[in-house]
Amino acid sequence: MTSTGIEKDNVHAVYQQIAGHFSQTRHTPWPIVKRFLEDQNPGAIGLDVGCGNGKYLDVNNDILIIGSDRSSNLVDIARTKGEAVVSDGIAIPHPASRFDFCLSVAVIHHFSTTSRRMLAISSLLQTLLSNGRLLIYVWALEQKSSRRGWDEDCEQDVMVPWVNPQGVTYQRYYHLYRKGELEYDVSMAGGKVLESGYEKDNWWAICERNITIH
């Protein structure tokens, strides 16, 4: 199966099917994401690309966040909290160099090749003003203490099951990031990492456009 075929069958189609059940499990903002949004200046305008059910759209009422997601069913749910549109994470339908900030929470790991992950990060960076900030979260390979039990010697490209209330199992594609891999991908995509770390089985990074790259 091609990379786009994997994403179509094991990401896009799955989230269309599980949107309602998935949304019921996604309601508490993650602390670092909440802090990032609360640190934005009043009146700031930003994007949440891959917004899912829109749980971050109304975290800070002093800023404007425009959400987008590949799943129209999730976008319908997100619209109960704020502005949201249906779009692909690589073909972002917003003008370049216009936004103060951007979120990408648990999205980049669904792109199935290194080149597509870097292209997705580059697309996010291009939306930012010269002083804009991007926050990225991805699943970590190093999850030894979690119920999944993944660690450094495990495969990085995996299918993760989602079981709905009717007992139907769907397989979702993930690329599990190693320590340092997210920072490398950001750099190769034209970004500069300002801050990064590990939180609850995820790697995260706050970055900006590297305007010294020509």
trRosetta pair geometry for C-beta under 8 A, 3 or more apart (Angstrom, degrees):
i j d omega theta_ij theta_ji phi_ij phi_ji
1 5 4.3 -133 -177 98 93 128
1 6 5.4 120 118 -60 122 78
1 9 7.3 -70 -161 26 149 138
2 5 4.2 99 53 2 78 107
2 6 7.1 -137 95 -7 44 81
3 6 5.8 -49 -153 29 33 112
3 7 6.7 27 151 -13 63 105
3 111 7.9 29 171 179 114 68
3 112 4.4 -176 -154 81 84 114
3 113 4.7 -38 -120 -23 150 113
3 116 6.1 177 151 -19 140 146
4 7 5.6 -53 -149 40 38 111
4 8 6.1 43 151 -24 68 105
4 112 7.9 -152 -59 38 26 123
5 8 5.6 -51 -144 35 31 113
5 9 6.1 12 164 -3 66 111
6 9 6.4 -68 -142 47 23 96
6 10 5.4 -32 -179 33 65 119
6 11 7.5 54 131 -7 67 100
6 112 4.6 87 81 -83 134 165
6 173 5.3 73 161 -66 105 163
7 10 7.0 -67 -106 59 16 77
7 11 4.7 -30 -158 32 60 127
7 12 6.2 58 145 -15 73 100
7 110 6.7 96 -128 150 93 88
7 111 6.7 2 -92 -121 132 46
7 112 5.6 -135 -51 -13 92 114
7 173 6.8 -94 -90 55 49 141
8 11 7.4 12 -28 50 8 83
8 12 5.2 -32 -138 39 40 125
8 13 6.4 49 155 -22 58 103
9 12 7.7 22 -18 50 14 86
9 13 5.5 -15 -140 23 33 133
9 14 7.9 57 147 -31 41 91
10 13 7.5 8 -41 47 18 99
10 14 6.1 19 -166 -22 33 128
10 159 6.6 -84 -155 -121 138 99
10 171 5.6 -43 -133 105 104 85
10 172 5.9 141 169 -138 81 29
10 173 4.1 83 114 -23 125 99
11 14 6.2 -64 -141 35 10 109
11 15 6.6 -1 167 -9 54 110
11 70 7.6 39 129 76 103 150
11 110 4.6 107 -124 -175 139 118
11 172 6.4 79 -97 -152 56 80
11 173 5.6 -63 -51 44 94 99
12 15 6.5 -66 -150 38 23 101
12 16 6.6 25 155 -20 61 107
12 70 5.4 -87 -114 136 92 130
12 71 6.9 177 -152 -75 60 77
13 16 5.7 -55 -154 32 33 115
13 17 6.6 27 153 -16 65 108
14 17 5.8 -64 -156 38 32 108
14 18 6.0 -4 163 6 71 115
14 162 6.8 114 179 37 119 132
14 170 4.5 139 -137 163 103 132
14 171 7.2 -121 -90 70 140 38
14 172 5.2 -159 107 -88 165 84
15 18 6.1 -66 -127 53 32 91
15 19 6.1 67 165 -75 65 78
15 22 6.8 -25 -139 -2 74 167
15 69 8.0 -122 139 168 144 117
15 70 7.2 88 69 80 139 98
15 71 4.3 -104 119 -68 112 142
15 73 7.5 -179 136 59 73 109
15 74 6.2 -27 160 -30 111 129
15 172 7.9 74 -52 -112 82 117
16 19 6.3 -19 -153 -33 22 112
16 71 5.2 -165 -75 -136 61 97
16 72 7.2 27 -117 40 98 77
16 73 5.3 118 -145 8 57 125
17 164 7.7 -97 139 -57 99 143
17 170 6.2 162 80 -85 134 151
18 21 5.2 -68 -169 56 77 106
18 22 4.7 83 128 -34 96 107
18 162 5.5 -1 -106 127 165 143
18 164 6.0 -143 -115 -82 90 107
18 170 6.0 -129 -43 33 126 152
19 22 5.7 -61 -139 39 22 113
19 23 6.2 25 162 -24 62 108
19 53 7.7 140 -174 -80 81 91
19 71 5.8 175 -89 156 118 138
19 73 3.6 -167 2 116 167 118
19 74 4.8 -139 -136 -62 111 71
19 76 7.9 64 151 47 150 101
19 77 6.6 -179 163 -11 109 132
20 23 5.9 -54 -150 30 26 112
20 24 6.9 29 152 -22 60 102
20 73 7.3 -73 -38 163 74 121
20 77 7.6 166 -99 -70 55 136
21 24 5.8 -52 -158 26 35 115
21 25 7.2 20 151 -9 63 106
21 162 8.0 140 100 164 126 114
21 164 5.2 -170 -15 -132 168 85
21 165 6.3 -163 -108 -16 128 93
22 25 6.1 -71 -162 39 35 104
22 26 6.4 8 154 -4 71 119
22 52 7.3 -117 133 -159 119 109
22 53 7.2 -177 109 -41 89 115
22 74 7.4 -38 83 -95 128 109
22 162 7.4 -10 -82 -161 98 147
23 26 5.9 -75 -141 47 34 100
23 52 7.3 165 -97 160 74 94
23 53 3.8 122 -125 -90 96 142
23 74 7.0 172 -69 -124 108 77
23 77 5.1 -97 -107 179 154 166
24 27 7.8 -23 -174 -37 29 114
26 52 6.0 -55 121 142 162 144
26 53 5.5 144 84 27 118 125
26 55 5.7 -133 141 -28 91 143
27 53 8.0 -39 -81 89 62 140
27 55 5.9 -165 -129 -120 30 131
28 55 7.7 -2 39 177 14 143
29 33 5.8 -132 -177 86 91 109
29 34 4.3 102 129 -69 129 105
29 55 6.3 -173 -76 138 72 105
29 56 6.1 106 -115 -97 106 77
29 59 5.5 87 -90 -105 156 126
30 33 4.5 73 66 15 93 111
30 34 6.7 -167 84 -13 42 89
30 105 7.3 172 22 -147 131 134
30 137 7.4 80 61 -88 163 161
30 199 7.1 114 -180 120 121 136
30 200 7.5 -141 -137 44 115 137
31 34 5.6 -58 -145 36 28 112
31 35 6.3 27 158 -19 65 106
31 199 7.5 -136 54 -166 101 148
32 35 5.6 -49 -146 36 33 113
32 36 6.3 40 152 -24 64 104
32 135 7.5 178 133 -160 99 134
32 197 7.8 -168 -102 63 156 120
32 199 5.9 -174 -9 -9 132 167
32 204 6.0 119 104 105 154 169
33 36 5.6 -51 -149 33 32 115
33 37 6.5 26 155 -13 64 106
33 56 6.2 -81 153 -107 125 132
33 59 7.8 -152 128 -72 91 172
33 103 6.8 61 -145 -133 106 126
33 105 6.0 15 -99 -91 142 137
33 135 6.5 154 -113 127 70 149
33 137 7.2 -46 -66 -35 112 136
34 37 6.0 -60 -151 39 29 106
34 38 6.2 23 155 -15 66 112
34 59 5.8 -145 -125 -164 73 138
35 38 5.7 -60 -142 42 30 108
35 39 6.1 33 157 -25 66 109
36 39 5.9 -59 -150 32 25 112
36 40 7.5 40 149 -37 57 92
36 101 7.4 157 158 -168 100 142
36 103 7.5 131 105 -94 138 98
36 133 7.5 -146 -162 118 104 129
36 135 4.8 6 -153 -55 167 155
36 206 6.8 -170 -113 -99 121 120
37 40 5.9 -36 -164 2 39 115
37 56 6.5 -173 -60 -171 152 104
37 59 4.8 64 101 92 155 131
37 60 4.7 -170 146 -6 101 125
37 63 6.9 -147 -171 49 83 143
37 65 7.6 -26 -132 -63 119 136
37 101 7.8 168 -106 113 58 156
37 103 7.8 -8 -71 -65 102 129
38 59 7.3 -94 -55 139 80 107
38 60 5.5 179 -91 -85 53 126
40 44 4.1 -110 169 47 114 155
40 46 6.9 -100 -119 -17 155 136
40 60 6.6 139 49 98 110 162
40 62 7.9 173 91 93 94 97
40 63 4.9 31 100 -79 134 152
40 100 6.4 104 -151 121 112 128
40 101 5.6 -90 -100 -9 125 148
41 44 5.0 115 62 -47 72 108
41 63 7.8 107 79 -89 43 107
41 100 7.3 -110 42 -169 97 153
42 62 4.2 -67 -119 170 82 118
42 63 7.0 -132 -133 -65 34 71
43 62 7.2 -46 -26 163 46 79
43 63 7.0 -27 49 -108 11 60
43 64 8.0 -3 -165 -1 34 95
44 63 4.5 -19 64 -127 87 112
44 64 7.4 -160 97 34 48 68
44 100 4.0 -107 -158 77 98 158
44 101 6.2 37 159 5 130 109
45 63 7.1 -173 -79 -173 31 83
45 64 4.8 -9 -114 67 75 106
45 65 8.0 172 -159 -81 47 33
45 66 7.6 24 -177 -10 89 102
45 98 7.7 -47 97 140 123 85
45 99 5.8 -107 107 -132 83 73
45 100 5.7 112 52 9 53 103
46 63 6.7 8 15 162 104 125
46 64 7.3 154 27 88 59 59
46 65 5.5 -20 76 -110 85 73
46 66 7.5 -165 101 25 38 74
46 99 5.2 103 -118 179 49 112
46 100 5.4 -79 -66 66 91 79
46 101 3.7 -27 -105 70 141 80
46 102 5.7 -157 -168 -72 97 40
46 103 7.1 81 143 -12 123 84
46 132 7.9 151 -108 -153 96 112
47 65 7.0 128 -120 -160 12 71
47 66 5.5 -33 -109 68 66 87
47 67 7.6 133 -166 -99 59 27
47 68 6.9 -15 -166 9 104 107
47 92 7.5 39 -174 -161 162 131
47 94 6.4 -143 -84 17 138 165
47 99 5.6 -20 -12 -149 97 168
47 101 7.7 -162 32 102 60 56
47 102 4.6 0 60 -121 96 83
47 103 6.9 -150 103 31 58 69
47 124 7.9 -154 84 -141 129 79
47 127 5.9 -21 10 139 145 157
48 51 4.0 78 114 -93 111 101
48 54 7.6 120 87 -126 146 57
48 56 5.5 161 -110 77 150 120
48 57 6.5 -114 21 -77 148 75
48 65 5.3 38 -18 174 107 118
48 66 7.3 -174 24 86 73 38
48 67 4.5 -23 67 -107 106 75
48 68 7.3 166 85 24 60 61
48 102 7.7 170 -81 -164 31 55
48 103 4.3 -5 -117 59 71 118
48 105 7.5 -20 -158 12 95 105
49 68 5.4 -9 -122 61 59 104
49 87 8.0 -65 -138 85 88 110
49 89 5.6 110 159 -128 111 81
49 92 6.2 -45 -114 -107 134 119
49 102 6.4 7 -2 -173 108 105
49 103 6.9 174 25 81 64 60
49 104 5.4 -17 68 -93 98 84
49 107 6.6 -170 111 102 80 176
49 124 6.1 -139 35 -102 150 99
50 68 7.3 -1 -30 89 32 71
50 69 5.8 84 -134 -110 31 75
50 70 7.5 0 -105 -4 73 88
50 89 5.7 16 -54 -91 104 121
50 104 6.0 62 35 -144 123 67
50 105 6.9 -163 96 53 107 58
50 106 7.2 -155 136 81 129 62
50 107 3.3 135 49 -95 178 137
51 54 5.2 34 147 -90 118 57
51 56 6.8 -125 -145 46 90 99
51 57 6.6 47 -166 -55 136 104
51 67 3.2 -14 -25 -156 170 112
51 68 6.2 111 -2 43 107 30
51 69 5.2 -103 45 -49 73 104
51 74 7.6 165 86 139 73 113
51 75 7.8 81 65 -102 109 66
51 78 5.3 79 111 -126 121 149
51 84 5.9 -124 65 -122 147 118
51 103 7.7 79 -96 85 76 119
52 55 6.9 -15 87 5 113 94
52 69 6.1 142 -56 -101 23 143
52 71 7.9 28 -122 47 45 124
52 74 5.3 -87 -161 -172 39 135
52 78 7.0 135 98 -73 39 115
52 105 7.9 -71 0 82 120 104
52 106 7.8 18 -43 75 133 115
53 74 5.8 -97 -71 -157 53 86
53 77 4.5 -46 -137 115 81 128
53 78 5.7 179 180 -71 26 73
53 81 7.8 80 143 2 69 135
54 57 4.3 -21 -175 -3 93 127
54 58 7.7 51 148 -5 98 89
54 67 5.2 -92 -108 -39 88 173
54 74 8.0 158 -22 162 81 82
54 77 6.5 -170 14 112 107 76
54 78 2.9 134 -43 -140 118 77
54 79 7.2 -178 -45 -25 160 27
54 80 7.2 159 65 53 144 70
54 81 4.1 167 127 51 124 127
54 82 6.0 -178 -169 38 125 91
54 84 5.8 -91 -86 -58 121 143
55 59 8.0 53 139 -55 62 100
55 81 7.3 -173 -95 -64 24 177
56 59 5.2 -27 -157 -17 59 123
56 65 6.7 -98 119 144 89 169
56 67 7.9 140 68 -90 88 114
56 103 6.3 -60 104 83 160 177
56 105 7.2 124 -25 7 147 148
57 65 5.1 -151 -133 84 60 119
57 67 5.3 -59 -82 -38 118 125
57 78 6.4 113 -23 -171 144 91
57 81 4.4 122 67 119 122 109
57 82 3.3 -150 161 26 129 135
57 83 7.3 -179 -155 41 129 54
57 84 7.1 -73 -87 -57 149 105
58 61 6.7 16 -162 -76 72 81
58 81 4.8 -119 -14 -175 115 97
58 82 5.7 -177 -55 -44 82 113
60 63 4.9 30 104 25 114 104
60 65 8.0 98 55 -26 89 117
63 100 7.9 -115 -148 69 120 136
64 83 7.6 18 -175 24 95 129
65 82 6.2 38 75 139 88 160
65 83 7.6 177 97 53 53 92
65 103 7.6 9 -147 9 125 123
66 82 7.8 -141 -108 138 33 112
66 83 4.9 -42 -120 100 70 118
66 84 7.2 156 -176 -92 56 39
66 85 7.2 5 172 5 102 102
66 94 7.2 134 90 -89 142 139
67 75 7.4 174 113 -126 108 76
67 78 5.0 -120 101 168 153 142
67 82 6.3 107 -4 87 113 107
67 83 6.6 159 24 96 77 57
67 84 3.7 -23 78 -104 104 93
67 85 7.5 163 93 20 58 57
68 75 7.5 -4 -149 -104 39 114
68 84 6.4 171 -80 -160 35 70
68 85 5.0 -20 -107 67 89 79
68 86 7.1 124 -157 -133 79 7
68 87 4.5 -24 -173 42 129 106
68 89 8.0 157 107 -88 110 58
68 92 7.1 136 69 -136 162 79
68 93 7.4 164 -118 33 150 95
69 74 4.8 -72 115 91 157 120
69 75 5.1 -165 52 -64 104 85
69 78 6.7 144 1 -14 129 149
69 84 6.9 0 8 -176 96 118
69 86 6.8 -45 74 -119 61 54
69 87 7.6 93 48 46 17 60
70 86 7.1 62 -149 -164 21 77
70 87 7.2 -68 -86 94 53 30
70 88 5.7 49 -100 -106 100 53
70 89 6.7 -55 -47 -22 109 86
71 74 3.9 65 89 12 117 108
71 75 6.6 177 95 -13 61 83
71 86 7.7 -121 86 -126 21 95
72 75 5.3 -51 -145 37 37 116
72 76 6.5 47 153 -27 65 98
72 86 4.9 -7 -91 -97 78 138
73 76 5.8 -44 -153 25 32 115
73 77 7.1 29 149 -12 60 101
74 77 5.6 -55 -156 37 40 110
74 78 6.2 42 147 -23 70 106
75 78 5.3 -51 -142 37 36 115
75 79 6.4 45 156 -30 65 100
75 84 4.8 -170 -151 129 81 118
75 85 6.8 -24 -146 150 137 9
75 86 5.1 -97 -20 -71 165 77
76 79 6.0 -49 -154 23 28 115
77 80 6.2 -46 -175 13 43 112
78 81 6.0 -70 -169 41 49 103
78 82 7.0 -49 162 56 82 76
78 84 4.0 70 107 -43 123 168
79 82 7.4 -107 -134 72 34 33
79 83 7.5 17 -121 -132 72 21
79 84 5.1 -120 -69 42 71 108
85 93 6.7 -86 115 58 145 130
87 91 6.5 -130 -178 94 95 80
87 92 6.2 87 136 -129 138 41
87 93 4.9 -134 -109 -1 145 107
88 91 4.4 48 64 39 112 93
88 92 7.7 -109 84 -61 61 44
89 92 7.1 6 -163 -67 31 88
89 104 7.7 91 -151 -131 121 112
89 107 5.8 168 -111 166 151 125
89 108 7.9 -164 158 -87 149 53
89 111 7.4 -118 83 -61 133 113
89 120 5.1 17 130 -139 109 112
89 123 7.1 133 151 79 61 141
90 111 7.8 104 -56 -105 110 131
90 116 7.0 -66 -78 -161 137 83
90 119 5.6 21 -132 123 113 109
90 120 5.3 -76 -84 -91 77 72
90 123 5.4 169 -149 -28 44 159
91 123 7.7 -78 -62 -140 16 149
92 123 5.2 145 -2 163 115 113
92 124 7.3 125 -45 -83 154 48
92 126 8.0 162 52 71 132 104
92 127 6.2 -67 119 -65 152 124
94 98 6.8 -130 156 56 101 129
94 99 7.1 30 140 -39 141 126
94 127 5.7 41 90 -128 119 116
95 98 4.7 71 87 -24 99 141
95 127 7.8 108 92 -134 41 72
96 126 4.7 -51 -129 159 106 93
96 127 6.2 -106 -126 -99 47 36
97 126 7.2 -58 -41 176 68 59
97 127 7.5 -148 -34 -178 24 21
97 128 6.9 -8 -112 89 43 37
97 129 6.0 80 -171 -102 63 44
97 130 7.3 22 -145 -43 101 68
98 127 6.7 -56 45 -174 80 68
98 129 6.9 -31 152 -61 3 82
99 102 6.0 81 108 -60 137 91
99 127 4.9 4 26 145 124 96
99 128 5.8 -68 72 -105 83 44
99 129 6.5 -151 70 -16 31 83
99 132 5.8 78 98 -129 65 149
100 128 7.7 27 -176 -144 7 76
100 129 6.1 -3 -93 19 45 123
100 131 8.0 -16 -140 93 68 83
100 132 5.3 -172 -166 -115 24 91
100 133 7.6 -2 152 27 62 77
101 128 7.5 30 -106 -116 19 99
101 132 5.9 -166 -74 -164 37 88
101 133 5.1 -11 -115 65 86 81
101 134 7.2 164 -164 -82 59 38
101 135 7.5 13 -176 -2 105 95
102 124 5.2 169 128 -172 149 94
102 127 5.6 101 -74 77 140 125
102 128 6.1 -99 -7 -70 118 95
102 132 7.0 52 -7 158 92 122
102 133 7.6 -164 30 100 67 46
102 134 4.6 -12 65 -112 101 82
102 135 7.4 -173 92 28 55 63
103 134 7.8 177 -80 -157 21 60
103 135 5.5 -14 -116 65 65 99
104 107 4.9 -99 -173 46 84 124
104 108 5.9 60 147 -36 128 98
104 120 7.7 131 -146 146 150 106
104 121 7.7 -140 50 -106 170 64
104 124 5.6 -52 -43 -105 135 154
104 134 6.9 13 6 -178 106 101
104 135 7.1 -179 34 93 65 54
104 136 4.7 -7 71 -112 108 74
104 137 7.1 -172 102 29 62 64
105 135 7.5 10 -68 113 84 100
105 136 7.9 -173 -79 -153 40 33
105 137 4.6 25 -136 37 61 122
106 109 6.9 -46 -157 33 50 113
106 137 5.6 -21 -42 98 61 108
106 138 7.2 139 -106 -112 40 34
106 139 7.0 60 -127 -43 82 84
106 202 7.5 -72 -78 -115 86 134
107 110 6.1 -62 -171 21 42 112
107 120 7.5 -154 125 166 103 140
108 111 6.1 -44 -168 16 50 110
108 117 5.4 77 180 -149 95 92
108 120 5.6 170 -119 98 81 135
108 121 6.4 35 -117 -63 134 89
108 136 6.1 17 -9 -162 139 117
108 138 5.2 -59 68 -86 106 113
108 185 7.8 134 169 122 142 152
109 117 7.8 31 -92 -116 29 122
109 138 4.4 133 -48 -153 107 93
109 139 4.9 62 -112 25 177 93
109 174 5.1 11 145 -156 112 79
109 175 4.9 -150 -157 57 69 72
109 176 7.0 45 -150 -83 126 32
109 177 6.5 -101 -95 -28 108 98
110 172 7.6 -55 -117 176 101 98
110 173 6.3 101 -149 87 64 87
110 174 6.7 -40 -88 -103 55 55
110 175 7.8 -145 -55 12 11 85
111 116 4.2 -154 176 117 118 107
111 117 4.5 168 82 -76 125 66
111 119 7.9 -165 -168 56 157 91
111 120 5.3 -156 -40 -17 155 142
111 175 7.2 -42 73 9 58 130
112 116 6.5 24 49 53 56 143
112 157 7.4 70 -152 -140 77 120
112 173 5.9 -15 -90 150 105 147
112 175 6.9 161 -124 -45 37 113
113 116 4.6 88 57 10 86 102
113 117 6.9 -151 91 -7 44 86
114 117 5.8 -58 -149 36 31 111
114 118 6.3 27 156 -15 67 107
114 185 7.4 -140 -158 -108 81 107
115 118 5.9 -55 -148 39 31 109
115 119 6.2 34 152 -21 65 107
116 119 5.4 -49 -142 37 34 115
116 120 6.3 39 154 -23 64 102
117 120 5.7 -51 -150 33 31 113
117 121 6.6 30 152 -16 64 104
117 175 6.8 -82 -69 59 140 154
117 185 5.9 -47 123 -152 112 143
118 121 5.7 -53 -148 37 35 110
118 122 6.2 38 152 -21 66 106
118 185 5.5 -137 -89 -161 79 87
118 188 5.5 -55 -129 103 131 108
118 189 4.5 -166 -164 -78 76 97
119 122 5.6 -52 -146 37 31 114
119 123 6.4 37 153 -24 64 103
119 189 7.5 -153 -64 -124 16 108
120 123 5.7 -51 -150 31 31 114
120 124 6.7 32 151 -18 62 102
121 124 5.7 -54 -154 34 35 113
121 125 6.4 34 151 -19 67 106
121 136 7.0 -6 -116 -89 100 153
121 185 5.9 135 -9 141 160 100
121 186 5.9 -130 -179 -104 145 56
121 189 3.9 55 94 128 113 179
121 191 6.6 -90 157 -9 112 134
122 125 5.7 -55 -146 37 33 112
122 126 6.3 36 155 -25 65 106
122 189 4.2 -138 -60 -170 79 96
122 190 5.6 71 -120 26 90 115
122 191 8.0 -143 -95 -30 52 97
123 126 5.9 -53 -149 30 29 114
123 127 7.4 35 152 -27 58 98
124 127 6.2 -54 -166 18 36 111
124 128 7.7 36 145 -28 62 102
124 134 5.4 102 139 -137 115 140
124 136 7.5 117 98 -77 166 107
125 128 5.9 -53 -167 15 44 117
125 134 6.0 -77 -90 -23 63 154
125 189 6.3 150 -1 129 138 106
125 190 5.7 175 97 88 157 100
125 191 5.0 -136 -96 -76 141 102
125 207 7.4 -49 -98 111 106 113
125 208 7.8 101 -140 169 96 28
125 209 5.0 127 178 -89 103 81
126 209 7.6 95 -85 -98 35 125
127 132 7.7 -110 103 121 69 162
128 132 3.1 -156 -164 78 99 135
128 133 7.2 147 -135 6 136 16
128 134 6.2 -94 -58 -47 138 99
128 208 6.8 -151 133 -148 157 66
128 209 5.5 -173 75 -26 121 109
129 132 4.2 120 47 -36 70 105
130 209 6.7 -86 -132 59 46 123
130 211 5.9 25 -144 -70 97 144
131 208 7.2 -32 -154 -142 29 137
132 208 6.5 147 81 -132 53 87
132 209 7.2 47 58 -3 93 101
133 194 7.3 -59 -128 27 104 146
133 206 5.8 -4 -174 -174 112 98
133 207 7.3 141 -156 72 64 29
133 208 5.8 -48 -101 -80 56 87
134 191 7.0 -75 49 -130 134 140
134 206 7.1 158 81 -155 47 49
134 207 5.2 -28 64 66 98 81
134 208 6.9 158 14 -88 86 34
135 204 6.8 -1 -173 -174 87 107
135 205 7.5 175 -146 88 48 43
135 206 5.2 -17 -97 -100 76 75
136 182 6.6 -177 104 -168 125 122
136 186 7.1 -167 25 -82 148 116
136 204 6.5 170 89 -151 54 59
136 205 5.2 -3 55 55 99 86
136 207 7.1 -3 5 15 110 113
137 202 5.0 5 -170 173 98 138
137 203 7.5 159 -152 84 51 45
137 204 4.8 -17 -99 -100 72 93
138 175 7.9 -31 -172 87 124 85
138 177 4.6 69 111 -10 129 138
138 182 5.7 179 31 -92 130 123
138 202 6.4 151 76 -157 33 85
138 203 5.5 -14 62 61 89 90
138 204 7.7 166 20 -83 62 47
139 143 7.8 -26 180 -49 90 134
139 174 5.6 -6 46 -172 147 132
139 176 5.5 -67 110 -117 102 69
139 177 6.7 142 82 15 52 88
139 201 6.6 -13 -149 142 73 92
139 202 6.0 -61 -106 -105 34 73
139 203 8.0 23 108 19 13 79
140 143 5.8 140 87 -53 93 87
140 150 8.0 167 109 91 67 122
140 176 6.6 30 138 -171 22 87
140 177 5.8 -59 -112 69 46 84
140 178 8.0 85 -159 -111 71 17
140 179 7.7 35 -149 -65 109 65
140 198 6.5 41 -76 -136 155 101
140 201 5.4 -151 41 180 104 48
140 202 5.6 -174 -19 -116 96 15
140 203 5.0 116 -83 -27 96 85
141 150 5.7 -114 -169 143 52 120
141 151 7.2 55 146 173 81 13
141 152 6.5 86 123 -102 118 40
141 154 6.3 -177 -167 65 97 101
141 156 5.8 -48 -90 -109 126 81
141 176 4.0 108 -82 136 72 112
141 177 6.2 -138 -16 79 87 30
141 178 5.1 -11 23 -83 136 58
141 179 8.0 -97 50 -19 102 64
142 150 7.4 -118 -95 109 8 88
142 151 6.2 39 -127 -138 54 53
142 152 6.2 17 -90 -61 87 76
142 178 7.4 82 -27 -138 96 52
142 179 6.3 24 -13 -44 139 98
142 198 7.5 -38 78 -134 121 141
143 146 4.1 -33 173 22 102 126
143 148 5.3 18 113 68 137 110
143 149 6.9 8 104 36 89 5
143 150 4.4 46 48 56 103 91
143 151 7.1 -123 53 -70 50 53
143 176 7.9 -95 -4 -151 115 130
143 201 4.5 40 -112 -131 109 102
144 149 6.6 23 -145 -153 40 49
144 150 7.3 -96 -68 85 45 40
144 151 4.4 46 -79 -87 94 110
146 149 6.7 -129 77 -43 69 35
146 150 7.4 -6 57 30 115 79
146 201 5.1 41 -62 -85 147 132
148 160 8.0 -30 -121 -124 133 112
148 201 7.7 95 31 -143 123 144
150 154 4.6 -110 -151 51 80 161
150 158 7.8 -110 -97 -24 136 161
150 176 6.2 -108 161 -148 158 164
151 154 5.7 110 52 -11 50 107
152 178 7.2 69 -130 -128 77 100
154 158 7.9 -1 150 -62 112 132
154 176 7.3 0 97 71 111 155
155 158 5.8 129 97 -69 105 90
155 176 7.9 104 110 32 54 122
156 175 5.9 22 148 -163 94 69
156 176 4.8 -138 -150 57 61 83
156 177 7.6 75 -153 -76 112 20
156 178 6.9 -56 -103 -38 127 93
157 173 7.5 -10 -170 -164 83 93
157 174 7.6 176 -147 90 43 50
157 175 5.5 -16 -98 -105 72 71
157 176 7.6 -143 -62 14 27 79
158 173 7.7 154 86 -149 40 49
158 174 5.5 -16 65 63 85 93
158 176 6.3 28 10 -21 114 113
159 171 4.2 0 -179 -175 120 112
159 172 6.8 140 -159 64 62 35
159 173 6.1 -34 -100 -91 68 54
159 174 7.7 150 -104 19 20 78
160 171 7.2 133 60 -158 32 59
160 172 5.0 -35 64 65 87 93
160 173 7.9 154 17 -98 81 6
160 174 5.4 28 -9 -1 121 124
161 169 5.1 -26 -157 -164 114 108
161 170 7.0 133 -156 71 58 42
161 171 5.9 -35 -94 -97 61 62
161 172 7.6 158 -100 15 10 81
162 169 7.1 145 73 -155 42 56
162 170 4.7 -21 60 62 96 96
162 171 7.9 -174 17 -80 76 17
162 172 5.9 52 -16 -18 112 116
163 167 6.5 -14 -173 -143 104 34
163 168 7.1 159 -151 78 58 36
163 169 5.1 -24 -95 -96 77 74
163 170 7.9 -180 -78 19 30 69
164 167 7.2 -50 72 19 68 18
164 168 5.0 -2 39 56 110 89
164 170 7.3 54 -28 -6 100 107
177 181 4.7 -158 -163 73 86 123
177 182 5.3 36 -174 -49 151 93
177 203 5.1 -94 95 29 132 134
178 181 4.5 94 57 -25 77 124
179 198 7.8 -33 -107 -70 92 125
179 203 7.2 173 -108 -93 47 132
180 183 5.6 -59 -157 41 49 113
180 184 6.1 51 149 -24 76 106
181 184 5.6 -55 -149 36 34 114
181 185 6.3 33 155 -19 67 105
181 203 7.6 121 56 60 85 169
182 185 5.8 -54 -147 36 32 110
182 186 6.4 34 154 -20 65 105
182 196 7.0 167 91 -146 118 133
182 203 4.8 -179 -6 121 142 131
182 204 7.7 -82 127 -127 166 5
182 205 5.3 -177 132 -16 120 129
183 186 5.8 -53 -149 34 31 113
183 187 6.4 31 153 -19 64 106
183 193 4.9 -34 -134 -39 90 160
183 196 5.8 -65 -75 -51 107 172
183 205 6.1 163 -83 -99 68 145
184 187 5.8 -57 -151 36 30 111
184 188 6.3 23 156 -13 66 110
185 188 5.8 -58 -143 42 30 108
185 189 6.1 26 157 -18 65 113
186 189 5.8 -64 -146 41 27 108
186 191 4.1 -71 175 74 86 125
186 192 7.7 -134 138 -9 110 5
186 193 5.4 98 90 -62 146 95
186 205 5.8 -114 -41 114 154 155
186 207 5.0 -149 -169 -85 140 168
187 191 6.4 -91 -79 69 28 69
187 192 7.3 59 -105 -99 71 41
187 193 7.0 -52 -57 -14 87 100
187 210 7.6 53 -139 -34 57 148
190 209 6.5 -8 136 -148 97 74
190 210 5.6 -145 177 40 55 99
190 213 5.4 -137 -136 68 83 156
191 207 4.3 46 167 154 126 136
191 208 6.7 151 -157 77 83 28
191 209 6.3 -69 -110 -108 64 32
191 210 5.8 145 -159 -18 11 94
192 207 6.0 160 77 -160 41 88
192 208 5.4 -22 59 63 95 80
192 209 7.3 21 13 112 92 17
192 210 4.3 120 -39 -82 98 89
193 196 5.4 -12 -176 -37 128 120
193 205 5.1 -62 -130 -165 107 121
193 206 7.4 101 -159 73 64 48
193 207 4.9 -48 -99 -95 48 101
194 206 5.1 -57 64 102 102 93
194 207 6.0 168 4 -105 83 37
194 208 6.2 56 -36 -5 120 98
195 205 7.1 160 88 -155 51 52
195 206 4.4 14 55 44 96 111
196 203 7.2 8 -178 -180 104 89
196 204 6.4 -178 -149 95 62 54
196 205 4.1 -10 -103 -104 101 79
196 206 7.1 -154 -70 22 56 63
197 203 7.6 -176 100 -150 30 58
197 204 5.9 -10 61 58 70 92
198 202 7.1 160 -156 84 55 46
198 203 5.8 -33 -99 -100 70 60
198 204 7.6 163 -95 17 21 79
199 202 5.6 -22 70 63 71 95
199 204 6.1 -5 22 0 109 125
210 213 4.8 61 104 -9 105 111
